[in-house]
Amino acid sequence: MPITEKIRVLIVDDISETRENVRRLLQFDNAVEVVGMARGGQEAINLSQSLKPDVVIMDINMPDMDGITATEAIRRKVPYTQIVILSVQSDPGYMRRAMLAGARDFLTKPPSIDDLTAAIHRAGEMAIDERSKLASSFPTASTTGGTSSPGMAGKPLGKIIMAYSPKGGSGTTTIVTNLAIALHSEENHAILIDASLQFGDVAVFLNEQVKNSLLELVPRAEELDPDVVKDVAIHHSASGIDILAAPPRPEMAEKVNADQFGKMLQYLRQMYAYVLLDTSSYLTDVVQVSIEAADLIVLITTQDIPAIKNANSFLTLTDASGIKREKIIFTMNRFDKRISITPERVGESLRQPIPIAIPLDDRIVSGSINRGVPFVIDNKAQPTSKAVFQLADLVRERLTNPEGQPEAAGKK
């Protein structure tokens, strides 16, 4: 793809002479524009968020923050920005760590002008292509034909993420509750909807009293406004996410109309960057509407044979329905290394790689449920939390690149 616009470059190095030398090497390339220079990793992250460069030339060894850590942060915050690592070390271990962190290329210092410009052009072409895909994958509320509110027209639509397991007891509520918190930020708000209508536990998992439920919103799906949503939703102050609780009694589930539920989802994506759904195992009308509306489905299994069998049945059903496999992130919960049924074996057998395995830790998980404090809040360093944060990163990556192949995600 020929580049028709200048490649915006940010140079990062703690040595001013090196920064200036790289800038001078690039000043004769008419396709490149140096938009900024940073002295360290944290400054690089801040400038990347404000300048949004196409390519970052990143030194790997810096005193405040190493280039690999900075690369990971920039790739999370500005997904289309491509990183070219520069290092005096040509060790393959450095190269592997850099690529796993999301770097596009790795050059040994000092690079030749030909190697540097070639790497920038390759990375720039990739960045411009990903930026255009990202823009097209976020249609604005004013062009969808759906209900919109004053002040929300032109705002990028959020994404709907559905957590689902065809086998009850697989830990869907645990995963989606913690995932919602991991995805939420000051810039990108999340709302968690308990669509397990008869026996939903989202509010209990977050230690919240249910005053209102989605029953107050669904019948008014065509006349919603932000104030009504905020009045009904429960705000979880410890994490910042909003919650739409399930109806308070099982028999009230029948009052939820699936078509109106779908319209409510389309409205909520105008207000929130992430709309997350906890669903029951049964393929009710509401669950089927959720599957159709979802941008991503987090399909959850465990190492139990019945759970794997049911996951296979669901994948067969989605294949027959024309749902692309790229829309599904297959996740194994309660992974126990002592059991020979591994994510790799299950993924190979079902032709759907399992890129995320959340380890078994009954003490941490049960304790968090009983206290109503999700483990990603107060046990961030534990393997279970790290796995959920990895899942959140993969969700962002897949939403940015919806055509990305699941095999690539699995290898990562």
C-alpha positions in Angstrom: 0.0 0.0 0.0 1.7 3.3 -1.0 1.9 5.9 1.7 0.1 9.1 0.7 0.7 10.9 4.0 3.7 11.7 6.1 4.8 9.2 8.7 4.7 10.9 12.1 7.8 9.8 14.2 8.6 10.1 17.9 12.3 9.6 18.9 13.0 8.2 22.4 16.5 8.1 23.9 17.9 9.3 27.2 21.0 10.7 25.4 20.4 14.0 23.7 23.2 13.4 21.1 21.6 10.1 20.0 18.2 11.7 19.7 19.6 14.5 17.5 21.6 12.1 15.3 18.5 10.1 14.6 16.6 13.3 13.8 19.3 14.4 11.4 19.2 11.0 9.7 15.5 11.4 9.1 15.4 15.0 8.0 16.1 14.2 4.3 13.3 11.7 4.0 10.3 13.6 2.7 7.9 10.9 3.8 8.9 11.3 7.4 8.0 14.0 9.9 9.6 14.0 13.4 6.8 15.2 15.7 8.6 15.0 19.0 11.5 13.6 21.1 11.5 12.1 24.6 14.2 11.5 27.1 12.7 8.5 28.9 10.0 5.8 28.9 7.4 7.7 30.9 7.8 10.9 28.8 7.5 8.6 25.7 4.1 7.3 27.0 2.8 10.8 27.7 3.9 12.2 24.3 2.5 9.2 22.5 -0.9 9.8 24.0 -0.8 13.5 23.1 1.0 13.4 19.7 -0.3 10.0 18.5 2.7 9.3 16.3 2.6 6.5 13.7 6.1 5.2 14.7 8.1 5.4 17.9 11.9 4.9 17.6 12.6 3.5 21.1 15.9 3.0 23.0 15.8 -0.2 25.0 18.0 0.9 27.9 16.8 4.0 29.8 17.2 4.9 33.5 13.6 5.7 34.4 11.8 3.0 32.4 13.1 0.4 30.0 12.0 0.6 26.4 10.1 -2.8 26.5 7.9 -1.6 29.4 7.3 1.7 27.6 6.5 -0.3 24.4 3.8 -2.4 26.2 2.2 0.8 27.7 2.2 2.7 24.4 0.7 -0.3 22.5 -2.1 -0.4 25.0 -2.9 3.3 25.0 -2.3 4.0 21.3 -2.9 0.6 19.6 -2.0 1.7 16.0 1.3 3.2 16.9 4.2 0.9 15.9 7.5 0.7 17.8 10.9 0.2 16.4 13.4 -0.8 19.1 17.1 0.4 19.0 19.6 -1.3 21.2 23.4 -1.8 21.5 22.5 -5.4 22.4 21.9 -7.8 19.5 21.0 -10.6 21.8 18.1 -12.8 20.5 16.6 -12.7 24.0 16.2 -8.9 23.8 14.7 -9.2 20.3 12.1 -11.8 21.5 11.1 -9.7 24.5 10.7 -6.7 22.3 8.5 -8.5 19.8 6.4 -10.0 22.6 5.9 -6.5 24.0 4.5 -5.4 20.7 7.5 -3.9 18.9 7.3 -4.0 15.1 11.1 -4.1 14.4 14.4 -4.4 16.2 17.6 -2.6 15.0 21.1 -2.7 16.5 22.7 0.7 17.3 23.9 2.6 15.4 21.5 1.7 12.6 22.4 2.5 9.0 20.3 5.2 7.3 18.9 2.5 4.9 18.0 0.1 7.7 16.4 2.8 9.8 14.3 4.4 7.0 13.2 1.0 5.7 12.0 0.0 9.2 10.2 3.3 9.6 8.5 2.9 6.3 7.4 -0.6 7.0 6.1 0.4 10.5 4.5 3.6 9.2 2.6 1.8 6.5 1.3 -0.6 9.1 0.3 2.2 11.5 -1.6 4.2 8.8 -3.4 1.1 7.8 -4.4 0.2 11.3 -5.4 3.7 12.1 -7.8 3.7 9.1 -9.2 0.4 10.2 -9.7 1.6 13.7 -11.5 4.7 12.5 -13.8 2.6 10.3 -14.5 0.1 13.1 -16.0 2.8 15.3 -19.0 4.2 13.5 -20.5 7.3 15.1 -23.9 7.3 16.8 -25.2 9.9 14.4 -24.8 7.6 11.4 -26.2 4.3 12.9 -29.9 5.3 12.5 -30.5 4.3 16.1 -31.6 6.4 19.1 -29.1 9.1 20.1 -29.1 11.8 22.7 -28.0 15.4 22.6 -24.3 15.7 23.2 -23.7 12.1 22.1 -24.0 12.5 18.3 -20.6 11.9 16.7 -19.2 10.1 19.7 -17.5 6.7 18.8 -19.7 3.8 19.6 -18.6 1.5 22.4 -18.1 -2.3 22.0 -20.3 -5.1 23.3 -18.4 -7.9 25.0 -20.3 -11.0 26.0 -19.1 -13.6 28.4 -20.7 -17.0 27.9 -20.3 -20.6 28.9 -22.7 -23.3 27.7 -21.9 -25.2 30.9 -23.1 -23.8 34.2 -20.6 -23.3 37.0 -17.7 -22.5 34.7 -17.0 -19.2 36.4 -18.5 -16.8 33.8 -19.6 -14.2 36.4 -16.2 -14.3 38.1 -14.4 -13.7 34.9 -16.7 -11.0 33.4 -16.9 -9.1 36.7 -13.1 -8.9 36.9 -12.7 -8.3 33.2 -15.1 -5.3 33.3 -12.9 -3.7 36.0 -9.7 -4.5 34.1 -11.1 -2.8 30.9 -12.5 0.3 32.7 -10.5 3.5 32.8 -11.1 7.2 33.2 -11.1 7.6 29.4 -13.0 4.4 28.6 -15.9 3.7 30.9 -17.5 0.2 31.3 -20.9 -1.0 32.2 -21.6 -4.5 33.3 -25.0 -6.0 32.6 -26.3 -9.0 34.4 -28.2 -10.8 31.6 -28.5 -14.0 33.6 -32.0 -12.9 34.2 -33.4 -15.5 36.6 -30.4 -16.1 39.0 -27.9 -13.3 38.3 -25.2 -12.7 40.9 -23.3 -9.7 39.5 -24.5 -7.4 42.3 -23.6 -9.9 44.9 -20.1 -10.4 43.5 -19.6 -6.7 43.9 -21.3 -6.4 47.3 -24.0 -4.0 46.0 -27.6 -3.7 47.1 -30.0 -3.9 44.2 -32.4 -1.0 44.3 -33.1 -1.0 40.5 -32.6 -3.5 37.8 -32.5 -3.6 34.0 -36.3 -4.0 34.2 -36.5 -0.3 34.7 -34.6 0.3 31.4 -35.6 -2.4 28.9 -39.3 -1.4 28.4 -38.1 2.2 27.8 -35.4 1.1 25.3 -36.6 3.5 22.6 -36.8 6.6 24.9 -33.7 6.3 27.0 -31.4 9.2 27.9 -28.2 9.4 30.0 -29.9 10.7 33.1 -32.3 7.7 33.2 -29.5 5.2 32.7 -27.4 6.8 35.5 -30.5 6.8 37.8 -31.0 3.1 37.3 -27.5 1.8 37.1 -25.5 1.0 40.2 -22.2 2.8 40.5 -19.5 0.6 42.0 -17.3 3.2 43.7 -14.4 0.9 44.3 -13.8 0.2 40.6 -15.7 3.0 38.8 -17.8 0.7 36.7 -21.6 0.9 36.4 -23.8 -2.1 36.9 -27.2 -3.1 35.5 -28.5 -5.8 37.9 -30.7 -8.7 37.0 -34.4 -8.7 38.1 -34.7 -9.3 41.8 -36.9 -12.4 41.5 -36.7 -15.3 39.0 -40.2 -14.9 37.6 -39.5 -11.4 36.6 -37.2 -12.6 33.9 -40.2 -13.2 31.7 -40.9 -9.4 31.6 -37.6 -8.8 29.7 -38.4 -8.5 25.9 -35.5 -9.7 23.8 -36.0 -7.0 21.0 -36.1 -4.2 23.6 -33.1 -5.7 25.3 -31.2 -5.5 22.0 -32.2 -1.9 21.5 -31.1 -1.1 25.1 -27.6 -2.5 24.3 -27.4 -0.3 21.2 -28.2 2.7 23.2 -25.7 1.9 26.0 -22.9 1.6 23.5 -23.4 5.3 22.8 -22.7 6.0 26.5 -19.9 3.5 27.4 -16.7 2.4 25.7 -17.3 -1.2 26.9 -20.7 -2.8 27.4 -20.1 -6.2 29.1 -22.7 -9.0 29.4 -22.9 -11.8 31.9 -25.2 -14.4 30.5 -26.8 -17.7 31.5 -25.9 -21.0 29.9 -29.2 -21.5 28.2 -29.7 -20.1 24.8 -32.7 -17.9 25.7 -34.0 -15.2 23.4 -32.0 -12.6 25.3 -28.8 -14.7 25.1 -29.3 -15.1 21.3 -29.8 -11.3 20.9 -26.7 -10.8 22.9 -24.7 -13.1 20.6 -25.9 -11.2 17.5 -25.1 -7.8 19.1 -21.7 -8.7 20.6 -18.5 -7.5 19.0 -16.6 -10.2 20.9 -17.7 -13.3 22.7 -15.5 -14.6 25.6 -16.3 -18.3 25.5 -15.4 -20.0 28.8 -14.6 -23.6 29.4 -12.9 -25.6 32.1 -10.9 -28.8 32.0 -14.0 -30.9 32.6 -15.1 -33.1 29.7 -18.8 -32.0 29.8 -17.7 -28.3 29.6 -15.4 -29.0 26.7 -18.1 -31.0 24.9 -20.6 -28.1 25.4 -18.1 -25.6 24.1 -17.6 -27.7 21.0 -21.4 -27.8 20.5 -21.5 -24.0 20.8 -18.7 -23.5 18.3 -20.4 -25.9 15.9 -23.6 -23.8 16.3 -21.8 -20.5 15.7 -20.1 -21.9 12.6 -23.5 -22.9 11.2 -24.9 -19.4 12.1 -22.1 -17.7 10.1 -20.4 -16.2 13.2 -16.7 -15.8 12.5 -14.3 -17.6 14.8 -12.3 -14.3 15.1 -15.3 -13.0 17.1 -14.6 -15.6 19.8 -11.9 -15.5 22.5 -11.8 -19.0 23.9 -10.7 -19.0 27.6 -10.0 -21.8 30.0 -10.9 -21.1 33.6 -9.6 -22.8 36.7 -6.6 -24.2 34.8 -4.8 -26.9 36.9 -1.3 -27.8 35.5 -1.6 -31.2 37.2 -4.4 -32.2 34.8 -3.3 -33.5 31.4 -6.2 -31.7 29.6 -4.2 -28.6 28.5 -5.4 -25.5 26.7 -3.2 -26.5 23.7 -4.8 -29.9 23.4 -8.4 -28.6 23.7 -7.7 -25.7 21.3 -6.2 -28.1 18.7 -9.1 -30.6 19.1 -11.8 -27.9 18.7 -9.9 -25.9 16.1 -10.2 -22.8 18.2 -7.0 -21.8 20.1 -7.2 -21.0 23.8 -4.9 -17.9 24.2 -5.9 -17.3 27.9 -5.8 -19.8 30.7 -6.9 -18.5 34.1 -5.2 -20.6 36.8 -6.9 -22.4 39.6 -6.8 -20.5 42.9 -9.8 -21.3 45.1 -8.4 -19.4 48.0 -8.1 -16.1 46.1 -11.3 -16.5 44.0 -13.6 -17.8 46.8 -12.4 -15.2 49.2 -13.0 -12.4 46.6 -16.6 -13.7 46.0 -17.4 -14.0 49.6 -16.1 -10.5 50.4 -17.7 -9.0 47.4 -14.3 -7.5 46.3 -13.1 -8.7 42.8 -9.5 -10.0 43.0 -8.2 -7.6 40.3 -8.8 -4.8 42.9 -6.9 -6.1 45.9 -4.8 -9.0 44.5 -3.4 -7.6 41.3 -0.1 -9.4 41.6 -1.7 -12.9 41.8 -1.6 -15.2 38.7 -5.4 -15.1 38.4 -5.4 -11.3 38.2 -2.5 -11.3 35.8 -4.4 -13.7 33.5 -7.5 -11.4 33.6 -5.4 -8.4 32.7 -3.9 -10.4 29.8 -7.5 -11.2 28.7 -8.3 -7.5 28.9 -5.3 -6.7 26.7 -6.4 -9.4 24.2 -9.9 -8.0 24.1 -8.6 -4.5 23.3 -6.3 -5.9 20.7 -9.0 -8.0 19.0 -11.4 -5.0 19.1 -8.8 -2.9 17.4 -8.0 -5.6 14.8 -11.3 -7.5 14.4 -9.9 -9.5 11.4 -6.9 -10.7 13.5 -6.4 -14.4 13.3 -7.0 -16.3 16.6 -3.9 -18.4 15.9 -1.7 -15.3 16.2 -3.3 -14.4 19.5 -2.8 -17.9 20.8 1.0 -17.7 20.0 1.3 -14.4 21.7 
